Amino acid sequence: MARVLIVDDEPKLVTLLKSALAHRGHDVSGAGGGAEALALLPGGRFDVVLTDLRMEPVDGMAVLAGARVHSPDTAVVILTAYPEVKGAVDALQQGAFHYLTKPFNFQEVAHVVESAAAAVALARENRALHRAVVQLGGGPEIIGTCPATAALRQLIAQVAPSDATVLIRGESGTGKEVAARALHAASGRAAGPFIAVNCAAIAETLLESELFGYRQGAFTGADRDREGLFEAARGGTLLLDEIGEAGAAVQAKLLRVLEERKINRVGDPIERQVDVRVLAATNRPLETLIGAGTFREDLYYRLLVFPLDVPPLRERLDDIPLLTAHFLARLGRREAGLPAAALPRLRAHAWPGNIRELRNLVERAHILAGAGPLTVDHVQLDVGGRGRLAPGPSTLEDLDLDRNARTLITEALRRADGNKTAAAAMLGITRRAMYSRMKMLGMEAGSAE
């Protein structure tokens, strides 16, 4: 059940909408104009406001502005006549959840209101979870509540107390180092150092001395003894990121460390015992590298004591609102999340860059908004030119709507479970525009309610 406020200067329309929504179990109030709505907003705690755009003397844009000030959790849906669509688009840019053009059917109104209420409920839940995470404090945050994220947290909790070697696998940008830091923070070594080294970022000739240290005179420039990262991480955790990029000499030494917990500094015959937990991370299938002869199979199995797979963002789309709220809070924004109207586009995006890409999107929106509020115009996807729909059975390389309209509409309807409003949002067009295009293409517009 949602708390809904209907605002219109036509009393008959208010009565009809109240009756239709109340019949579906919602708690509905009515206001005969914009001024009355503004008086109700501060204490009403409405989930959704359904307001006409053209009213005198206080119009729907004023109601929208009042809702953002007095009830920022509330989703605002704009009602407008078809010739006034530009005003409705302006309202979307100012933070409205959706708009409907008159005449409309009550089933359509009910669907949009319930979608808006669901988005509001999810945003409130995510903020509550975020506050709980902040209050718990200590250690890095694995943000999210979807099953894939919960499973990752559970695996980390299970393996953290042991000293087992963990191989963290996942695509670029999924948060493998965050998972490693969370594992370290939950372990008995949390008071010790956590050191991460990117094996791909250091030249092969330097990586060996970086990891194991060296003896004075071992090579040109070695003017003193130096301990490596295995010794520096004593009592703590060492993360070997992009382990697949390590060269053959380093791989041989790593195998010995994992088997015997002993190292030799470069140029030094003295064996040194090391007390360190080893984590490794990779965004490339090590099995493929073994087949290519560039990675040792025996080292692979030494690392694979406990595999930990970090899911890509496309498998945890329900975490997007909470993740964006987290990034905005770190940027010091007052908003509790990105505009709700942007959520369908975010859910439809492929996210090839995963959480790193989402974080960049939020930071870009923050910069574009400046000191003002965030709007859907600030949420810019595909700045790198990659595809905009998530991977699926009908993924296309050419996503031009005019050339692929039939396929794109069919795919969007499939992903939206037949819901035309959601499908149109994925395609970046209005529901009415999608109806028109379906009719032009000879598609049965009424078959996918």
C-alpha positions, 0 to 999 in steps of 0.5 A: 500500500502506498500513500498517494496525493492527487492534485488537480483543479478538476474535482471530478478527476480527483474523485475518479483517481482517488476511487481507482487507486483506493480500490487497489488498496492505496491510502489516497488523499486529494488536493484541489490545487497546487496551493492546497498540495503545498500545505499538505506536503510538509506533514503528509509523508506521501510516497507518490504525488500525482499532480496536474501540470497546468493549474492556476495560480500554483502549477505542477512545477511548483508542487514538484519544487515543494515536494523536493524541499519538504518531502524529498523521498516523495516521487512526483508523477506529472499529468499533462495534455499531449500538446504540453509534453515539453513542460512534462519533460522539463519536470523530468529534468527537475526530478519528476519520476514520470509523466502521463499524458491525458487522456489516460486509462486508470490501469496505466495510472495505477501501474506508474503510481505503483512503480513510483512507490516501489522505487521510493520504498527501495530508496528508503530501505537502501538508506536505512541499510547504508546508515546501518553499515556506517554505524557498524563502522570498521573495515571496508564495505561490501555494499548491497543486499542482492543474493549475489552480494550476500553470498560474497559476504557469506563466503568472506565471513567463512574464509576470513578466520583461517589463514588459507590462500584465497584466489579472488576472481572477477572482471575489471572494476568489480571490487576485487581489492575491496573484497580482499580488504574486507577479508583482511579486516575480518581476519585474525590479522586485521591489526597487521598491515594490508599491502596490495601490489599490482603485478601488471603495473611493475616491470618483470625485472623489478617485480621480483625485488619488489616482492622479495627484497634484495641484498646490497650489491645484488645488481646495479643500484642496490646500494643497501639491503632492502626487505621486500613486500613479503617481509613488510607485510609480516603479521598481515596480508599481502594481495597479489593483484593481477597475478596472471601477469607475473613472470616465470621467475616470480611464479617459481618463487611464489610457489616456494613461498606458498609451500614453505613460507620461506623466501630469499632476497635477490642475491642473498643465500640466507633463507628467511621465514615469512609470516603473511597471508597471501591473497591473489586476484585476477580478471583473466581466467588462469586456466587459459594462461596455463593452456597458453604456457604462461602460467604454472599449473602447480602455482595455480592449484596452490592459489586455488585453496579457496576461490572467491568469485566477485560478481559483475554489476550486471548480476547485482542490479538491485544494488545500484541504488545503494551503491550510488547512495554510498558514492554520493555520501563519500562525495559529500552530496546531500541527495540520498541517491540519483534521481529515481527516473534514472533507475530504469536506464541504469538497470538496462545498461551493460556496465562493462566497467562494473562498479568502477564505471558506476562510481565514475558516473556518480562522480561525473553527475556530481561535477555536472550538478555543481552546487545544485541538485542532481537531475536526470540530465546529469546522469550520463551513460555510455560516454565511452560509446559502449552499448546501452542495453545489458547483454542478453539473447538479442544483444546487438552491435548496432543499437540505432533505434531507427534501424533496429526498432523492431528488435529493440522494442521486442527485447525491451518488452521482454526484459520489462516482462511486457511492461510498456512504461518500463520498456519505453524508459529502457529505450529512452522514449515515451510510452506514447512514442513506443505505441506509435512506433509499434503501430507503424511497424505493424506490431501489436501494441496491445499484446504486451501489457 
